[in-house]
Amino acid sequence: MPNLGMTMLEGKVGEWYVKDGDVIKPGTDIAEVYSDSGKLQKTMQSSTGGRVRLLVELDALIELGTPIAVIEE
């Protein structure tokens, strides 16, 4: 979970743009993430290509730095 603001401690995935097991290319939109307050949001993109493995469920509060997905090359 990326840090979207100075006071953010947790965040959540509000929407997945990919499904578990999808094969994606670099630059693919993966998810929309939100700060715990809901005021900040960001679209996360893949930095590499491969098969996606989703690690968290929608709307679950996640600590900063926790991986939300893995891309297996």
PDB file of N, H, CA, C and O in Angstrom:
ATOM      1  N   MET A   1       0.857  -1.170   0.000  1.00  0.00           N
ATOM      2  CA  MET A   1       0.000   0.000   0.000  1.00  0.00           C
ATOM      3  C   MET A   1       0.905   1.235   0.000  1.00  0.00           C
ATOM      4  O   MET A   1       1.714   1.419   0.909  1.00  0.00           O
ATOM      5  N   PRO A   2       0.761   2.074  -1.021  1.00  0.00           N
ATOM      6  CA  PRO A   2       1.596   3.271  -1.093  1.00  0.00           C
ATOM      7  C   PRO A   2       1.130   4.351  -0.130  1.00  0.00           C
ATOM      8  O   PRO A   2      -0.028   4.369   0.287  1.00  0.00           O
ATOM      9  N   ASN A   3       2.032   5.239   0.216  1.00  0.00           N
ATOM     10  H   ASN A   3       2.973   5.224  -0.122  1.00  0.00           H
ATOM     11  CA  ASN A   3       1.693   6.376   1.074  1.00  0.00           C
ATOM     12  C   ASN A   3       1.169   7.501   0.186  1.00  0.00           C
ATOM     13  O   ASN A   3       1.882   7.979  -0.697  1.00  0.00           O
ATOM     14  N   LEU A   4      -0.060   7.922   0.411  1.00  0.00           N
ATOM     15  H   LEU A   4      -0.640   7.535   1.128  1.00  0.00           H
ATOM     16  CA  LEU A   4      -0.676   8.970  -0.390  1.00  0.00           C
ATOM     17  C   LEU A   4      -0.675  10.328   0.293  1.00  0.00           C
ATOM     18  O   LEU A   4      -0.995  11.338  -0.335  1.00  0.00           O
ATOM     19  N   GLY A   5      -0.317  10.362   1.574  1.00  0.00           N
ATOM     20  H   GLY A   5      -0.058   9.542   2.084  1.00  0.00           H
ATOM     21  CA  GLY A   5      -0.302  11.625   2.301  1.00  0.00           C
ATOM     22  C   GLY A   5       0.465  11.526   3.595  1.00  0.00           C
ATOM     23  O   GLY A   5       0.711  10.432   4.103  1.00  0.00           O
ATOM     24  N   MET A   6       0.849  12.697   4.138  1.00  0.00           N
ATOM     25  H   MET A   6       0.648  13.585   3.726  1.00  0.00           H
ATOM     26  CA  MET A   6       1.711  12.730   5.327  1.00  0.00           C
ATOM     27  C   MET A   6       1.092  12.084   6.560  1.00  0.00           C
ATOM     28  O   MET A   6       1.815  11.518   7.380  1.00  0.00           O
ATOM     29  N   THR A   7      -0.223  12.154   6.710  1.00  0.00           N
ATOM     30  H   THR A   7      -0.811  12.614   6.044  1.00  0.00           H
ATOM     31  CA  THR A   7      -0.855  11.622   7.912  1.00  0.00           C
ATOM     32  C   THR A   7      -1.480  10.242   7.698  1.00  0.00           C
ATOM     33  O   THR A   7      -2.112   9.695   8.601  1.00  0.00           O
ATOM     34  N   MET A   8      -1.303   9.698   6.527  1.00  0.00           N
ATOM     35  H   MET A   8      -0.789  10.143   5.793  1.00  0.00           H
ATOM     36  CA  MET A   8      -1.910   8.404   6.204  1.00  0.00           C
ATOM     37  C   MET A   8      -1.201   7.268   6.937  1.00  0.00           C
ATOM     38  O   MET A   8       0.027   7.183   6.926  1.00  0.00           O
ATOM     39  N   LEU A   9      -1.981   6.398   7.571  1.00  0.00           N
ATOM     40  H   LEU A   9      -2.978   6.467   7.580  1.00  0.00           H
ATOM     41  CA  LEU A   9      -1.450   5.218   8.242  1.00  0.00           C
ATOM     42  C   LEU A   9      -1.897   3.927   7.580  1.00  0.00           C
ATOM     43  O   LEU A   9      -1.185   2.922   7.609  1.00  0.00           O
ATOM     44  N   GLU A  10      -3.088   3.962   6.980  1.00  0.00           N
ATOM     45  H   GLU A  10      -3.666   4.778   6.957  1.00  0.00           H
ATOM     46  CA  GLU A  10      -3.667   2.804   6.318  1.00  0.00           C
ATOM     47  C   GLU A  10      -4.350   3.263   5.035  1.00  0.00           C
ATOM     48  O   GLU A  10      -4.584   4.454   4.830  1.00  0.00           O
ATOM     49  N   GLY A  11      -4.659   2.319   4.197  1.00  0.00           N
ATOM     50  H   GLY A  11      -4.469   1.352   4.364  1.00  0.00           H
ATOM     51  CA  GLY A  11      -5.384   2.610   2.979  1.00  0.00           C
ATOM     52  C   GLY A  11      -6.182   1.399   2.567  1.00  0.00           C
ATOM     53  O   GLY A  11      -6.206   0.388   3.270  1.00  0.00           O
ATOM     54  N   LYS A  12      -6.848   1.502   1.406  1.00  0.00           N
ATOM     55  H   LYS A  12      -6.829   2.322   0.835  1.00  0.00           H
ATOM     56  CA  LYS A  12      -7.614   0.361   0.918  1.00  0.00           C
ATOM     57  C   LYS A  12      -7.656   0.386  -0.604  1.00  0.00           C
ATOM     58  O   LYS A  12      -7.480   1.425  -1.240  1.00  0.00           O
ATOM     59  N   VAL A  13      -7.894  -0.789  -1.159  1.00  0.00           N
ATOM     60  H   VAL A  13      -8.037  -1.633  -0.642  1.00  0.00           H
ATOM     61  CA  VAL A  13      -8.108  -0.910  -2.596  1.00  0.00           C
ATOM     62  C   VAL A  13      -9.601  -0.724  -2.823  1.00  0.00           C
ATOM     63  O   VAL A  13     -10.417  -1.499  -2.325  1.00  0.00           O
ATOM     64  N   GLY A  14      -9.949   0.308  -3.577  1.00  0.00           N
ATOM     65  H   GLY A  14      -9.286   0.938  -3.982  1.00  0.00           H
ATOM     66  CA  GLY A  14     -11.357   0.574  -3.852  1.00  0.00           C
ATOM     67  C   GLY A  14     -11.865  -0.125  -5.090  1.00  0.00           C
ATOM     68  O   GLY A  14     -13.063  -0.375  -5.229  1.00  0.00           O
ATOM     69  N   GLU A  15     -10.929  -0.448  -6.011  1.00  0.00           N
ATOM     70  H   GLU A  15      -9.956  -0.245  -5.898  1.00  0.00           H
ATOM     71  CA  GLU A  15     -11.319  -1.135  -7.238  1.00  0.00           C
ATOM     72  C   GLU A  15     -10.105  -1.823  -7.844  1.00  0.00           C
ATOM     73  O   GLU A  15      -9.029  -1.236  -7.955  1.00  0.00           O
ATOM     74  N   TRP A  16     -10.297  -3.068  -8.230  1.00  0.00           N
ATOM     75  H   TRP A  16     -11.171  -3.545  -8.140  1.00  0.00           H
ATOM     76  CA  TRP A  16      -9.276  -3.791  -8.984  1.00  0.00           C
ATOM     77  C   TRP A  16      -9.593  -3.634 -10.460  1.00  0.00           C
ATOM     78  O   TRP A  16     -10.743  -3.809 -10.862  1.00  0.00           O
ATOM     79  N   TYR A  17      -8.598  -3.308 -11.278  1.00  0.00           N
ATOM     80  H   TYR A  17      -7.663  -3.165 -10.951  1.00  0.00           H
ATOM     81  CA  TYR A  17      -8.764  -3.229 -12.728  1.00  0.00           C
ATOM     82  C   TYR A  17      -8.328  -4.513 -13.420  1.00  0.00           C
ATOM     83  O   TYR A  17      -8.533  -4.671 -14.624  1.00  0.00           O
ATOM     84  N   VAL A  18      -7.733  -5.424 -12.672  1.00  0.00           N
ATOM     85  H   VAL A  18      -7.567  -5.296 -11.694  1.00  0.00           H
ATOM     86  CA  VAL A  18      -7.296  -6.723 -13.185  1.00  0.00           C
ATOM     87  C   VAL A  18      -7.876  -7.812 -12.297  1.00  0.00           C
ATOM     88  O   VAL A  18      -8.314  -7.549 -11.177  1.00  0.00           O
ATOM     89  N   LYS A  19      -7.873  -9.027 -12.806  1.00  0.00           N
ATOM     90  H   LYS A  19      -7.518  -9.240 -13.716  1.00  0.00           H
ATOM     91  CA  LYS A  19      -8.328 -10.184 -12.037  1.00  0.00           C
ATOM     92  C   LYS A  19      -7.123 -11.031 -11.658  1.00  0.00           C
ATOM     93  O   LYS A  19      -6.093 -11.004 -12.331  1.00  0.00           O
ATOM     94  N   ASP A  20      -7.264 -11.782 -10.576  1.00  0.00           N
ATOM     95  H   ASP A  20      -8.101 -11.804 -10.029  1.00  0.00           H
ATOM     96  CA  ASP A  20      -6.220 -12.697 -10.154  1.00  0.00           C
ATOM     97  C   ASP A  20      -5.914 -13.657 -11.301  1.00  0.00           C
ATOM     98  O   ASP A  20      -6.819 -14.295 -11.839  1.00  0.00           O
ATOM     99  N   GLY A  21      -4.637 -13.757 -11.675  1.00  0.00           N
ATOM    100  H   GLY A  21      -3.902 -13.238 -11.238  1.00  0.00           H
ATOM    101  CA  GLY A  21      -4.229 -14.652 -12.747  1.00  0.00           C
ATOM    102  C   GLY A  21      -4.106 -13.996 -14.112  1.00  0.00           C
ATOM    103  O   GLY A  21      -3.599 -14.615 -15.047  1.00  0.00           O
ATOM    104  N   ASP A  22      -4.569 -12.730 -14.248  1.00  0.00           N
ATOM    105  H   ASP A  22      -4.981 -12.226 -13.488  1.00  0.00           H
ATOM    106  CA  ASP A  22      -4.423 -12.023 -15.522  1.00  0.00           C
ATOM    107  C   ASP A  22      -2.953 -11.847 -15.866  1.00  0.00           C
ATOM    108  O   ASP A  22      -2.120 -11.668 -14.978  1.00  0.00           O
ATOM    109  N   VAL A  23      -2.633 -11.897 -17.148  1.00  0.00           N
ATOM    110  H   VAL A  23      -3.310 -12.042 -17.870  1.00  0.00           H
ATOM    111  CA  VAL A  23      -1.294 -11.591 -17.635  1.00  0.00           C
ATOM    112  C   VAL A  23      -1.321 -10.158 -18.151  1.00  0.00           C
ATOM    113  O   VAL A  23      -2.135  -9.813 -19.007  1.00  0.00           O
ATOM    114  N   ILE A  24      -0.418  -9.320 -17.622  1.00  0.00           N
ATOM    115  H   ILE A  24       0.244  -9.600 -16.926  1.00  0.00           H
ATOM    116  CA  ILE A  24      -0.429  -7.897 -17.952  1.00  0.00           C
ATOM    117  C   ILE A  24       0.912  -7.445 -18.503  1.00  0.00           C
ATOM    118  O   ILE A  24       1.916  -8.151 -18.401  1.00  0.00           O
ATOM    119  N   LYS A  25       0.908  -6.252 -19.089  1.00  0.00           N
ATOM    120  H   LYS A  25       0.093  -5.678 -19.172  1.00  0.00           H
ATOM    121  CA  LYS A  25       2.115  -5.621 -19.629  1.00  0.00           C
ATOM    122  C   LYS A  25       2.546  -4.489 -18.699  1.00  0.00           C
ATOM    123  O   LYS A  25       1.742  -4.029 -17.888  1.00  0.00           O
ATOM    124  N   PRO A  26       3.789  -4.030 -18.796  1.00  0.00           N
ATOM    125  CA  PRO A  26       4.211  -2.861 -18.010  1.00  0.00           C
ATOM    126  C   PRO A  26       3.308  -1.662 -18.329  1.00  0.00           C
ATOM    127  O   PRO A  26       2.935  -1.441 -19.481  1.00  0.00           O
ATOM    128  N   GLY A  27       2.968  -0.902 -17.298  1.00  0.00           N
ATOM    129  H   GLY A  27       3.271  -1.082 -16.362  1.00  0.00           H
ATOM    130  CA  GLY A  27       2.127   0.281 -17.457  1.00  0.00           C
ATOM    131  C   GLY A  27       0.640   0.025 -17.370  1.00  0.00           C
ATOM    132  O   GLY A  27      -0.154   0.958 -17.492  1.00  0.00           O
ATOM    133  N   THR A  28       0.241  -1.231 -17.161  1.00  0.00           N
ATOM    134  H   THR A  28       0.885  -1.989 -17.063  1.00  0.00           H
ATOM    135  CA  THR A  28      -1.181  -1.567 -17.034  1.00  0.00           C
ATOM    136  C   THR A  28      -1.727  -1.029 -15.719  1.00  0.00           C
ATOM    137  O   THR A  28      -1.095  -1.186 -14.674  1.00  0.00           O
ATOM    138  N   ASP A  29      -2.905  -0.390 -15.762  1.00  0.00           N
ATOM    139  H   ASP A  29      -3.418  -0.262 -16.611  1.00  0.00           H
ATOM    140  CA  ASP A  29      -3.578   0.026 -14.528  1.00  0.00           C
ATOM    141  C   ASP A  29      -3.991  -1.225 -13.767  1.00  0.00           C
ATOM    142  O   ASP A  29      -4.644  -2.112 -14.316  1.00  0.00           O
ATOM    143  N   ILE A  30      -3.599  -1.286 -12.486  1.00  0.00           N
ATOM    144  H   ILE A  30      -3.068  -0.566 -12.040  1.00  0.00           H
ATOM    145  CA  ILE A  30      -3.877  -2.466 -11.665  1.00  0.00           C
ATOM    146  C   ILE A  30      -5.033  -2.223 -10.703  1.00  0.00           C
ATOM    147  O   ILE A  30      -5.951  -3.036 -10.604  1.00  0.00           O
ATOM    148  N   ALA A  31      -4.979  -1.085  -9.990  1.00  0.00           N
ATOM    149  H   ALA A  31      -4.232  -0.424 -10.071  1.00  0.00           H
ATOM    150  CA  ALA A  31      -5.973  -0.845  -8.941  1.00  0.00           C
ATOM    151  C   ALA A  31      -6.107   0.637  -8.645  1.00  0.00           C
ATOM    152  O   ALA A  31      -5.204   1.426  -8.921  1.00  0.00           O
ATOM    153  N   GLU A  32      -7.242   0.999  -8.081  1.00  0.00           N
ATOM    154  H   GLU A  32      -7.976   0.358  -7.857  1.00  0.00           H
ATOM    155  CA  GLU A  32      -7.463   2.336  -7.527  1.00  0.00           C
ATOM    156  C   GLU A  32      -7.330   2.197  -6.017  1.00  0.00           C
ATOM    157  O   GLU A  32      -8.069   1.433  -5.396  1.00  0.00           O
ATOM    158  N   VAL A  33      -6.393   2.933  -5.422  1.00  0.00           N
ATOM    159  H   VAL A  33      -5.793   3.554  -5.927  1.00  0.00           H
ATOM    160  CA  VAL A  33      -6.191   2.865  -3.977  1.00  0.00           C
ATOM    161  C   VAL A  33      -6.589   4.185  -3.337  1.00  0.00           C
ATOM    162  O   VAL A  33      -6.480   5.245  -3.953  1.00  0.00           O
ATOM    163  N   TYR A  34      -7.050   4.108  -2.096  1.00  0.00           N
ATOM    164  H   TYR A  34      -7.138   3.246  -1.596  1.00  0.00           H
ATOM    165  CA  TYR A  34      -7.542   5.269  -1.358  1.00  0.00           C
ATOM    166  C   TYR A  34      -6.871   5.352   0.003  1.00  0.00           C
ATOM    167  O   TYR A  34      -6.506   4.336   0.593  1.00  0.00           O
ATOM    168  N   SER A  35      -6.714   6.576   0.493  1.00  0.00           N
ATOM    169  H   SER A  35      -7.011   7.402   0.014  1.00  0.00           H
ATOM    170  CA  SER A  35      -6.223   6.772   1.856  1.00  0.00           C
ATOM    171  C   SER A  35      -7.302   6.334   2.828  1.00  0.00           C
ATOM    172  O   SER A  35      -8.461   6.169   2.449  1.00  0.00           O
ATOM    173  N   ASP A  36      -6.913   6.142   4.095  1.00  0.00           N
ATOM    174  H   ASP A  36      -5.971   6.275   4.403  1.00  0.00           H
ATOM    175  CA  ASP A  36      -7.879   5.717   5.109  1.00  0.00           C
ATOM    176  C   ASP A  36      -9.005   6.727   5.283  1.00  0.00           C
ATOM    177  O   ASP A  36     -10.114   6.344   5.655  1.00  0.00           O
ATOM    178  N   SER A  37      -8.753   7.997   5.024  1.00  0.00           N
ATOM    179  H   SER A  37      -7.852   8.308   4.722  1.00  0.00           H
ATOM    180  CA  SER A  37      -9.808   9.018   5.144  1.00  0.00           C
ATOM    181  C   SER A  37     -10.693   9.061   3.906  1.00  0.00           C
ATOM    182  O   SER A  37     -11.793   9.612   3.945  1.00  0.00           O
ATOM    183  N   GLY A  38     -10.212   8.476   2.800  1.00  0.00           N
ATOM    184  H   GLY A  38      -9.319   8.028   2.769  1.00  0.00           H
ATOM    185  CA  GLY A  38     -10.962   8.497   1.557  1.00  0.00           C
ATOM    186  C   GLY A  38     -10.774   9.769   0.751  1.00  0.00           C
ATOM    187  O   GLY A  38     -11.335   9.903  -0.336  1.00  0.00           O
ATOM    188  N   LYS A  39      -9.989  10.708   1.273  1.00  0.00           N
ATOM    189  H   LYS A  39      -9.534  10.600   2.156  1.00  0.00           H
ATOM    190  CA  LYS A  39      -9.799  11.991   0.598  1.00  0.00           C
ATOM    191  C   LYS A  39      -8.766  11.918  -0.522  1.00  0.00           C
ATOM    192  O   LYS A  39      -8.824  12.707  -1.465  1.00  0.00           O
ATOM    193  N   LEU A  40      -7.826  10.986  -0.432  1.00  0.00           N
ATOM    194  H   LEU A  40      -7.780  10.345   0.334  1.00  0.00           H
ATOM    195  CA  LEU A  40      -6.772  10.864  -1.434  1.00  0.00           C
ATOM    196  C   LEU A  40      -6.929   9.549  -2.188  1.00  0.00           C
ATOM    197  O   LEU A  40      -7.290   8.526  -1.605  1.00  0.00           O
ATOM    198  N   GLN A  41      -6.656   9.585  -3.477  1.00  0.00           N
ATOM    199  H   GLN A  41      -6.363  10.416  -3.951  1.00  0.00           H
ATOM    200  CA  GLN A  41      -6.735   8.362  -4.273  1.00  0.00           C
ATOM    201  C   GLN A  41      -5.662   8.377  -5.348  1.00  0.00           C
ATOM    202  O   GLN A  41      -5.154   9.430  -5.734  1.00  0.00           O
ATOM    203  N   LYS A  42      -5.328   7.168  -5.824  1.00  0.00           N
ATOM    204  H   LYS A  42      -5.740   6.313  -5.510  1.00  0.00           H
ATOM    205  CA  LYS A  42      -4.303   7.048  -6.852  1.00  0.00           C
ATOM    206  C   LYS A  42      -4.544   5.765  -7.642  1.00  0.00           C
ATOM    207  O   LYS A  42      -4.920   4.736  -7.079  1.00  0.00           O
ATOM    208  N   THR A  43      -4.325   5.841  -8.933  1.00  0.00           N
ATOM    209  H   THR A  43      -4.020   6.677  -9.390  1.00  0.00           H
ATOM    210  CA  THR A  43      -4.363   4.652  -9.773  1.00  0.00           C
ATOM    211  C   THR A  43      -2.966   4.053  -9.800  1.00  0.00           C
ATOM    212  O   THR A  43      -2.006   4.724 -10.180  1.00  0.00           O
ATOM    213  N   MET A  44      -2.850   2.800  -9.400  1.00  0.00           N
ATOM    214  H   MET A  44      -3.629   2.255  -9.090  1.00  0.00           H
ATOM    215  CA  MET A  44      -1.574   2.106  -9.378  1.00  0.00           C
ATOM    216  C   MET A  44      -1.371   1.387 -10.712  1.00  0.00           C
ATOM    217  O   MET A  44      -2.285   0.743 -11.226  1.00  0.00           O
ATOM    218  N   GLN A  45      -0.157   1.507 -11.266  1.00  0.00           N
ATOM    219  H   GLN A  45       0.586   2.030 -10.848  1.00  0.00           H
ATOM    220  CA  GLN A  45       0.190   0.854 -12.519  1.00  0.00           C
ATOM    221  C   GLN A  45       1.316  -0.143 -12.294  1.00  0.00           C
ATOM    222  O   GLN A  45       2.113  -0.008 -11.366  1.00  0.00           O
ATOM    223  N   SER A  46       1.363  -1.144 -13.160  1.00  0.00           N
ATOM    224  H   SER A  46       0.716  -1.254 -13.914  1.00  0.00           H
ATOM    225  CA  SER A  46       2.438  -2.138 -13.051  1.00  0.00           C
ATOM    226  C   SER A  46       3.735  -1.560 -13.592  1.00  0.00           C
ATOM    227  O   SER A  46       3.738  -0.812 -14.570  1.00  0.00           O
ATOM    228  N   SER A  47       4.824  -1.914 -12.950  1.00  0.00           N
ATOM    229  H   SER A  47       4.821  -2.523 -12.156  1.00  0.00           H
ATOM    230  CA  SER A  47       6.140  -1.490 -13.426  1.00  0.00           C
ATOM    231  C   SER A  47       6.774  -2.569 -14.301  1.00  0.00           C
ATOM    232  O   SER A  47       7.797  -2.341 -14.947  1.00  0.00           O
ATOM    233  N   THR A  48       6.155  -3.737 -14.310  1.00  0.00           N
ATOM    234  H   THR A  48       5.324  -3.922 -13.785  1.00  0.00           H
ATOM    235  CA  THR A  48       6.673  -4.875 -15.072  1.00  0.00           C
ATOM    236  C   THR A  48       5.500  -5.682 -15.615  1.00  0.00           C
ATOM    237  O   THR A  48       4.353  -5.445 -15.239  1.00  0.00           O
ATOM    238  N   GLY A  49       5.780  -6.611 -16.476  1.00  0.00           N
ATOM    239  H   GLY A  49       6.713  -6.803 -16.782  1.00  0.00           H
ATOM    240  CA  GLY A  49       4.744  -7.480 -17.008  1.00  0.00           C
ATOM    241  C   GLY A  49       4.816  -8.857 -16.389  1.00  0.00           C
ATOM    242  O   GLY A  49       5.838  -9.244 -15.823  1.00  0.00           O
ATOM    243  N   GLY A  50       3.720  -9.599 -16.501  1.00  0.00           N
ATOM    244  H   GLY A  50       2.890  -9.285 -16.961  1.00  0.00           H
ATOM    245  CA  GLY A  50       3.659 -10.959 -15.984  1.00  0.00           C
ATOM    246  C   GLY A  50       2.265 -11.302 -15.504  1.00  0.00           C
ATOM    247  O   GLY A  50       1.295 -10.613 -15.819  1.00  0.00           O
ATOM    248  N   ARG A  51       2.179 -12.381 -14.735  1.00  0.00           N
ATOM    249  H   ARG A  51       2.967 -12.940 -14.479  1.00  0.00           H
ATOM    250  CA  ARG A  51       0.894 -12.850 -14.192  1.00  0.00           C
ATOM    251  C   ARG A  51       0.651 -12.205 -12.831  1.00  0.00           C
ATOM    252  O   ARG A  51       1.528 -12.203 -11.967  1.00  0.00           O
ATOM    253  N   VAL A  52      -0.557 -11.655 -12.650  1.00  0.00           N
ATOM    254  H   VAL A  52      -1.269 -11.656 -13.351  1.00  0.00           H
ATOM    255  CA  VAL A  52      -0.913 -10.935 -11.425  1.00  0.00           C
ATOM    256  C   VAL A  52      -1.475 -11.899 -10.377  1.00  0.00           C
ATOM    257  O   VAL A  52      -2.300 -12.765 -10.669  1.00  0.00           O
ATOM    258  N   ARG A  53      -0.996 -11.714  -9.152  1.00  0.00           N
ATOM    259  H   ARG A  53      -0.326 -11.010  -8.914  1.00  0.00           H
ATOM    260  CA  ARG A  53      -1.574 -12.433  -8.005  1.00  0.00           C
ATOM    261  C   ARG A  53      -2.018 -11.374  -7.010  1.00  0.00           C
ATOM    262  O   ARG A  53      -1.187 -10.678  -6.426  1.00  0.00           O
ATOM    263  N   LEU A  54      -3.336 -11.250  -6.813  1.00  0.00           N
ATOM    264  H   LEU A  54      -4.011 -11.815  -7.287  1.00  0.00           H
ATOM    265  CA  LEU A  54      -3.894 -10.258  -5.890  1.00  0.00           C
ATOM    266  C   LEU A  54      -3.736 -10.745  -4.454  1.00  0.00           C
ATOM    267  O   LEU A  54      -3.979 -11.916  -4.160  1.00  0.00           O
ATOM    268  N   LEU A  55      -3.327  -9.843  -3.559  1.00  0.00           N
ATOM    269  H   LEU A  55      -3.130  -8.892  -3.798  1.00  0.00           H
ATOM    270  CA  LEU A  55      -3.036 -10.231  -2.174  1.00  0.00           C
ATOM    271  C   LEU A  55      -4.016  -9.690  -1.153  1.00  0.00           C
ATOM    272  O   LEU A  55      -4.040 -10.166  -0.018  1.00  0.00           O
ATOM    273  N   VAL A  56      -4.836  -8.696  -1.525  1.00  0.00           N
ATOM    274  H   VAL A  56      -4.818  -8.309  -2.447  1.00  0.00           H
ATOM    275  CA  VAL A  56      -5.781  -8.106  -0.567  1.00  0.00           C
ATOM    276  C   VAL A  56      -7.166  -8.010  -1.184  1.00  0.00           C
ATOM    277  O   VAL A  56      -7.321  -7.993  -2.405  1.00  0.00           O
ATOM    278  N   GLU A  57      -8.164  -7.948  -0.319  1.00  0.00           N
ATOM    279  H   GLU A  57      -8.037  -7.962   0.673  1.00  0.00           H
ATOM    280  CA  GLU A  57      -9.552  -7.832  -0.764  1.00  0.00           C
ATOM    281  C   GLU A  57      -9.959  -6.367  -0.850  1.00  0.00           C
ATOM    282  O   GLU A  57      -9.368  -5.505  -0.199  1.00  0.00           O
ATOM    283  N   LEU A  58     -10.972  -6.099  -1.657  1.00  0.00           N
ATOM    284  H   LEU A  58     -11.453  -6.799  -2.185  1.00  0.00           H
ATOM    285  CA  LEU A  58     -11.511  -4.743  -1.766  1.00  0.00           C
ATOM    286  C   LEU A  58     -11.955  -4.221  -0.408  1.00  0.00           C
ATOM    287  O   LEU A  58     -12.522  -4.960   0.397  1.00  0.00           O
ATOM    288  N   ASP A  59     -11.693  -2.952  -0.163  1.00  0.00           N
ATOM    289  H   ASP A  59     -11.232  -2.352  -0.817  1.00  0.00           H
ATOM    290  CA  ASP A  59     -12.159  -2.208   1.015  1.00  0.00           C
ATOM    291  C   ASP A  59     -11.578  -2.675   2.349  1.00  0.00           C
ATOM    292  O   ASP A  59     -11.988  -2.173   3.395  1.00  0.00           O
ATOM    293  N   ALA A  60     -10.635  -3.620   2.343  1.00  0.00           N
ATOM    294  H   ALA A  60     -10.302  -4.028   1.493  1.00  0.00           H
ATOM    295  CA  ALA A  60      -9.971  -4.013   3.590  1.00  0.00           C
ATOM    296  C   ALA A  60      -8.923  -2.962   3.923  1.00  0.00           C
ATOM    297  O   ALA A  60      -8.169  -2.552   3.041  1.00  0.00           O
ATOM    298  N   LEU A  61      -8.854  -2.511   5.193  1.00  0.00           N
ATOM    299  H   LEU A  61      -9.467  -2.844   5.910  1.00  0.00           H
ATOM    300  CA  LEU A  61      -7.830  -1.549   5.599  1.00  0.00           C
ATOM    301  C   LEU A  61      -6.472  -2.245   5.642  1.00  0.00           C
ATOM    302  O   LEU A  61      -6.320  -3.313   6.235  1.00  0.00           O
ATOM    303  N   ILE A  62      -5.490  -1.616   5.001  1.00  0.00           N
ATOM    304  H   ILE A  62      -5.613  -0.748   4.519  1.00  0.00           H
ATOM    305  CA  ILE A  62      -4.167  -2.206   4.842  1.00  0.00           C
ATOM    306  C   ILE A  62      -3.115  -1.222   5.331  1.00  0.00           C
ATOM    307  O   ILE A  62      -3.178  -0.038   5.000  1.00  0.00           O
ATOM    308  N   GLU A  63      -2.148  -1.693   6.115  1.00  0.00           N
ATOM    309  H   GLU A  63      -2.097  -2.655   6.384  1.00  0.00           H
ATOM    310  CA  GLU A  63      -1.060  -0.841   6.596  1.00  0.00           C
ATOM    311  C   GLU A  63      -0.183  -0.392   5.439  1.00  0.00           C
ATOM    312  O   GLU A  63      -0.019  -1.111   4.453  1.00  0.00           O
ATOM    313  N   LEU A  64       0.374   0.798   5.567  1.00  0.00           N
ATOM    314  H   LEU A  64       0.240   1.382   6.368  1.00  0.00           H
ATOM    315  CA  LEU A  64       1.308   1.305   4.562  1.00  0.00           C
ATOM    316  C   LEU A  64       2.459   0.332   4.376  1.00  0.00           C
ATOM    317  O   LEU A  64       2.939  -0.261   5.342  1.00  0.00           O
ATOM    318  N   GLY A  65       2.896   0.170   3.153  1.00  0.00           N
ATOM    319  H   GLY A  65       2.507   0.652   2.369  1.00  0.00           H
ATOM    320  CA  GLY A  65       4.020  -0.711   2.854  1.00  0.00           C
ATOM    321  C   GLY A  65       3.646  -2.163   2.619  1.00  0.00           C
ATOM    322  O   GLY A  65       4.486  -2.944   2.172  1.00  0.00           O
ATOM    323  N   THR A  66       2.409  -2.546   2.909  1.00  0.00           N
ATOM    324  H   THR A  66       1.727  -1.911   3.272  1.00  0.00           H
ATOM    325  CA  THR A  66       1.960  -3.909   2.692  1.00  0.00           C
ATOM    326  C   THR A  66       1.716  -4.132   1.204  1.00  0.00           C
ATOM    327  O   THR A  66       1.010  -3.341   0.579  1.00  0.00           O
ATOM    328  N   PRO A  67       2.283  -5.195   0.617  1.00  0.00           N
ATOM    329  CA  PRO A  67       2.033  -5.463  -0.803  1.00  0.00           C
ATOM    330  C   PRO A  67       0.556  -5.741  -1.049  1.00  0.00           C
ATOM    331  O   PRO A  67      -0.086  -6.442  -0.266  1.00  0.00           O
ATOM    332  N   ILE A  68       0.013  -5.190  -2.143  1.00  0.00           N
ATOM    333  H   ILE A  68       0.534  -4.621  -2.780  1.00  0.00           H
ATOM    334  CA  ILE A  68      -1.381  -5.430  -2.491  1.00  0.00           C
ATOM    335  C   ILE A  68      -1.506  -6.453  -3.626  1.00  0.00           C
ATOM    336  O   ILE A  68      -2.554  -7.075  -3.798  1.00  0.00           O
ATOM    337  N   ALA A  69      -0.425  -6.621  -4.398  1.00  0.00           N
ATOM    338  H   ALA A  69       0.427  -6.116  -4.258  1.00  0.00           H
ATOM    339  CA  ALA A  69      -0.396  -7.587  -5.497  1.00  0.00           C
ATOM    340  C   ALA A  69       1.048  -7.946  -5.809  1.00  0.00           C
ATOM    341  O   ALA A  69       1.975  -7.213  -5.466  1.00  0.00           O
ATOM    342  N   VAL A  70       1.220  -9.080  -6.461  1.00  0.00           N
ATOM    343  H   VAL A  70       0.467  -9.676  -6.740  1.00  0.00           H
ATOM    344  CA  VAL A  70       2.526  -9.527  -6.922  1.00  0.00           C
ATOM    345  C   VAL A  70       2.403  -9.816  -8.409  1.00  0.00           C
ATOM    346  O   VAL A  70       1.407 -10.385  -8.858  1.00  0.00           O
ATOM    347  N   ILE A  71       3.419  -9.423  -9.171  1.00  0.00           N
ATOM    348  H   ILE A  71       4.227  -8.962  -8.807  1.00  0.00           H
ATOM    349  CA  ILE A  71       3.450  -9.740 -10.595  1.00  0.00           C
ATOM    350  C   ILE A  71       4.579 -10.737 -10.813  1.00  0.00           C
ATOM    351  O   ILE A  71       5.755 -10.420 -10.634  1.00  0.00           O
ATOM    352  N   GLU A  72       4.199 -11.941 -11.200  1.00  0.00           N
ATOM    353  H   GLU A  72       3.244 -12.198 -11.345  1.00  0.00           H
ATOM    354  CA  GLU A  72       5.165 -13.020 -11.390  1.00  0.00           C
ATOM    355  C   GLU A  72       5.556 -13.073 -12.853  1.00  0.00           C
ATOM    356  O   GLU A  72       4.703 -13.274 -13.718  1.00  0.00           O
ATOM    357  N   GLU A  73       6.839 -12.894 -13.138  1.00  0.00           N
ATOM    358  H   GLU A  73       7.531 -12.731 -12.435  1.00  0.00           H
ATOM    359  CA  GLU A  73       7.326 -12.882 -14.522  1.00  0.00           C
ATOM    360  C   GLU A  73       7.398 -14.266 -15.102  1.00  0.00           C
ATOM    361  O   GLU A  73       7.788 -14.432 -16.258  1.00  0.00           O
TER     362      GLU A  73
END
